[in-house]
């Protein structure tokens, strides 16, 4: 199975994981703390990369 940083690329699971990453980003950005804000930015960038990787997902043909 193809993945992104050990996260699945199939759309259903990817969207659920991206939702969780965005929620974590929201928490980090709500903190009045520069290091946590930077972590939020890193999580947001990872979510963007994950989204890009998952949009190009093509299921493997199990018959081959």
N, CA, C and O atoms as a DFTB+ gen file, in Angstrom:
256 C
 N C O
     1  1       0.833      -1.173       0.000
     2  2       0.000       0.000       0.000
     3  2       0.884       1.245       0.000
     4  3       1.852       1.333       0.755
     5  1       0.538       2.202      -0.855
     6  2       1.294       3.445      -0.926
     7  2       0.931       4.322       0.265
     8  3      -0.198       4.305       0.755
     9  1       1.934       5.100       0.722
    10  2       1.672       5.983       1.852
    11  2       2.526       7.236       1.772
    12  3       3.425       7.351       0.939
    13  1       2.221       8.165       2.655
    14  2       2.972       9.412       2.802
    15  2       3.402       9.480       4.255
    16  3       2.565       9.622       5.147
    17  1       4.704       9.379       4.499
    18  2       5.218       9.415       5.875
    19  2       4.452       8.443       6.775
    20  3       4.109       8.775       7.910
    21  1       4.194       7.268       6.270
    22  2       3.481       6.164       6.928
    23  2       1.976       6.394       7.067
    24  3       1.290       5.595       7.705
    25  1       1.453       7.469       6.481
    26  2       0.012       7.726       6.478
    27  2      -0.573       7.245       5.154
    28  3       0.036       7.459       4.106
    29  1      -1.749       6.593       5.176
    30  2      -2.323       6.057       3.942
    31  2      -2.733       7.165       2.975
    32  3      -3.117       8.260       3.385
    33  1      -2.643       6.857       1.690
    34  2      -2.984       7.830       0.660
    35  2      -4.403       7.674       0.116
    36  3      -4.870       8.540      -0.624
    37  1      -5.092       6.597       0.462
    38  2      -6.444       6.471      -0.093
    39  2      -7.289       7.622       0.442
    40  3      -7.146       8.011       1.601
    41  1      -8.169       8.168      -0.398
    42  2      -8.864       9.421      -0.074
    43  2      -9.645       9.420       1.240
    44  3      -9.594      10.410       1.968
    45  1     -10.349       8.369       1.561
    46  2     -11.164       8.365       2.778
    47  2     -10.295       8.510       4.015
    48  3     -10.574       9.345       4.875
    49  1      -9.256       7.715       4.111
    50  2      -8.368       7.791       5.269
    51  2      -7.530       9.066       5.256
    52  3      -7.276       9.651       6.309
    53  1      -7.101       9.497       4.076
    54  2      -6.289      10.709       3.977
    55  2      -7.072      11.929       4.456
    56  3      -6.541      12.749       5.205
    57  1      -8.329      12.056       4.030
    58  2      -9.122      13.210       4.460
    59  2      -9.344      13.211       5.964
    60  3      -9.312      14.268       6.593
    61  1      -9.566      12.057       6.539
    62  2      -9.735      11.968       7.995
    63  2      -8.448      12.390       8.703
    64  3      -8.495      13.111       9.699
    65  1      -7.305      11.946       8.194
    66  2      -6.028      12.307       8.811
    67  2      -5.715      13.784       8.631
    68  3      -5.191      14.421       9.545
    69  1      -6.027      14.333       7.470
    70  2      -5.789      15.758       7.229
    71  2      -6.661      16.596       8.151
    72  3      -6.223      17.636       8.642
    73  1      -7.882      16.157       8.391
    74  2      -8.761      16.860       9.325
    75  2      -8.125      16.923      10.718
    76  3      -8.167      17.958      11.383
    77  1      -7.543      15.817      11.146
    78  2      -6.882      15.770      12.456
    79  2      -5.659      16.694      12.474
    80  3      -5.426      17.394      13.459
    81  1      -4.884      16.696      11.394
    82  2      -3.721      17.581      11.319
    83  2      -4.138      19.048      11.379
    84  3      -3.479      19.859      12.031
    85  1      -5.230      19.387      10.700
    86  2      -5.700      20.777      10.727
    87  2      -6.209      21.169      12.112
    88  3      -6.026      22.308      12.540
    89  1      -6.843      20.237      12.810
    90  2      -7.292      20.514      14.180
    91  2      -6.088      20.765      15.089
    92  3      -6.120      21.662      15.931
    93  1      -5.042      19.983      14.920
    94  2      -3.827      20.189      15.712
    95  2      -3.198      21.543      15.393
    96  3      -2.690      22.228      16.281
    97  1      -3.237      21.917      14.127
    98  2      -2.705      23.213      13.712
    99  2      -3.477      24.342      14.390
   100  3      -2.886      25.307      14.873
   101  1      -4.784      24.212      14.418
   102  2      -5.624      25.232      15.056
   103  2      -5.254      25.406      16.533
   104  3      -5.187      26.529      17.034
   105  1      -5.019      24.310      17.211
   106  2      -4.629      24.364      18.629
   107  2      -3.278      25.051      18.779
   108  3      -3.105      25.894      19.660
   109  1      -2.327      24.699      17.932
   110  2      -0.994      25.296      18.029
   111  2      -1.039      26.792      17.748
   112  3      -0.354      27.569      18.413
   113  1      -1.845      27.203      16.763
   114  2      -1.924      28.625      16.427
   115  2      -2.684      29.425      17.484
   116  3      -2.499      30.638      17.581
   117  1      -3.525      28.781      18.268
   118  2      -4.277      29.507      19.295
   119  2      -3.413      29.793      20.529
   120  3      -3.789      30.602      21.377
   121  1      -2.276      29.138      20.627
   122  2      -1.382      29.363      21.762
   123  2      -0.623      30.672      21.580
   124  3      -0.249      31.039      20.466
   125  1      -0.408      31.354      22.664
   126  2       0.375      32.580      22.628
   127  2       1.823      32.223      22.948
   128  3       2.388      32.644      23.957
   129  1       2.401      31.424      22.041
   130  2       3.710      30.857      22.293
   131  2       4.386      30.630      20.948
   132  3       3.902      29.836      20.141
   133  1       5.484      31.309      20.699
   134  2       6.159      31.240      19.398
   135  2       6.583      29.819      19.016
   136  3       6.364      29.421      17.872
   137  1       7.181      29.038      19.923
   138  2       7.558      27.673      19.533
   139  2       6.342      26.820      19.118
   140  3       6.430      26.036      18.173
   141  1       5.227      26.972      19.814
   142  2       4.028      26.210      19.436
   143  2       3.471      26.695      18.102
   144  3       2.964      25.898      17.313
   145  1       3.563      27.985      17.849
   146  2       3.134      28.509      16.549
   147  2       3.987      27.935      15.425
   148  3       3.473      27.628      14.349
   149  1       5.291      27.788      15.668
   150  2       6.180      27.199      14.650
   151  2       5.817      25.733      14.416
   152  3       5.833      25.264      13.278
   153  1       5.492      25.014      15.480
   154  2       5.055      23.624      15.331
   155  2       3.768      23.584      14.505
   156  3       3.609      22.717      13.646
   157  1       2.860      24.513      14.760
   158  2       1.635      24.596      13.979
   159  2       1.914      24.803      12.502
   160  3       1.258      24.207      11.648
   161  1       2.886      25.647      12.207
   162  2       3.271      25.882      10.808
   163  2       3.842      24.613      10.187
   164  3       3.557      24.307       9.029
   165  1       4.639      23.880      10.942
   166  2       5.210      22.626      10.429
   167  2       4.101      21.599      10.173
   168  3       4.129      20.895       9.163
   169  1       3.132      21.515      11.079
   170  2       2.020      20.583      10.896
   171  2       1.200      20.986       9.674
   172  3       0.797      20.130       8.886
   173  1       0.950      22.288       9.513
   174  2       0.195      22.767       8.358
   175  2       0.913      22.433       7.052
   176  3       0.281      22.013       6.083
   177  1       2.225      22.620       7.028
   178  2       2.996      22.273       5.829
   179  2       2.927      20.775       5.544
   180  3       2.821      20.367       4.388
   181  1       2.987      19.957       6.591
   182  2       2.873      18.509       6.406
   183  2       1.494      18.152       5.858
   184  3       1.378      17.286       4.991
   185  1       0.449      18.813       6.356
   186  2      -0.908      18.558       5.856
   187  2      -1.020      18.928       4.385
   188  3      -1.666      18.221       3.612
   189  1      -0.393      20.033       3.994
   190  2      -0.414      20.437       2.575
   191  2       0.289      19.400       1.701
   192  3      -0.214      19.023       0.643
   193  1       1.458      18.944       2.157
   194  2       2.198      17.935       1.385
   195  2       1.409      16.631       1.306
   196  3       1.374      15.982       0.260
   197  1       0.784      16.256       2.400
   198  2      -0.030      15.037       2.447
   199  2      -1.209      15.166       1.480
   200  3      -1.528      14.226       0.752
   201  1      -1.844      16.320       1.480
   202  2      -2.965      16.559       0.566
   203  2      -2.507      16.438      -0.885
   204  3      -3.185      15.812      -1.699
   205  1      -1.381      17.022      -1.205
   206  2      -0.849      16.936      -2.573
   207  2      -0.549      15.497      -2.959
   208  3      -0.847      15.074      -4.076
   209  1       0.035      14.749      -2.043
   210  2       0.356      13.349      -2.327
   211  2      -0.903      12.518      -2.497
   212  3      -0.951      11.637      -3.356
   213  1      -1.926      12.785      -1.688
   214  2      -3.135      11.961      -1.753
   215  2      -3.987      12.275      -2.975
   216  3      -4.732      11.412      -3.438
   217  1      -3.893      13.484      -3.506
   218  2      -4.715      13.800      -4.682
   219  2      -4.217      13.053      -5.920
   220  3      -4.972      12.859      -6.873
   221  1      -2.967      12.638      -5.910
   222  2      -2.401      11.883      -7.030
   223  2      -2.480      10.381      -6.812
   224  3      -1.927       9.609      -7.596
   225  1      -3.166       9.958      -5.748
   226  2      -3.268       8.537      -5.405
   227  2      -4.027       7.762      -6.479
   228  3      -5.101       8.170      -6.923
   229  1      -3.452       6.652      -6.878
   230  2      -4.124       5.720      -7.769
   231  2      -4.071       4.357      -7.103
   232  3      -2.990       3.862      -6.784
   233  1      -5.243       3.740      -6.889
   234  2      -5.243       2.434      -6.222
   235  2      -4.428       1.414      -7.013
   236  3      -4.403       1.416      -8.243
   237  1      -3.767       0.548      -6.254
   238  2      -3.006      -0.515      -6.893
   239  2      -3.973      -1.551      -7.440
   240  3      -4.971      -1.883      -6.801
   241  1      -3.674      -2.050      -8.609
   242  2      -4.525      -3.081      -9.203
   243  2      -4.176      -4.409      -8.566
   244  3      -3.070      -4.922      -8.738
   245  1      -5.122      -4.959      -7.832
   246  2      -4.881      -6.201      -7.105
   247  2      -4.847      -7.420      -8.041
   248  3      -4.446      -8.503      -7.615
   249  1      -5.253      -7.265      -9.289
   250  2      -5.274      -8.387     -10.228
   251  2      -3.942      -8.600     -10.919
   252  3      -3.743      -9.618     -11.581
   253  1      -3.024      -7.649     -10.773
   254  2      -1.724      -7.791     -11.446
   255  2      -0.738      -8.524     -10.596
   256  3       0.402      -8.729     -11.011
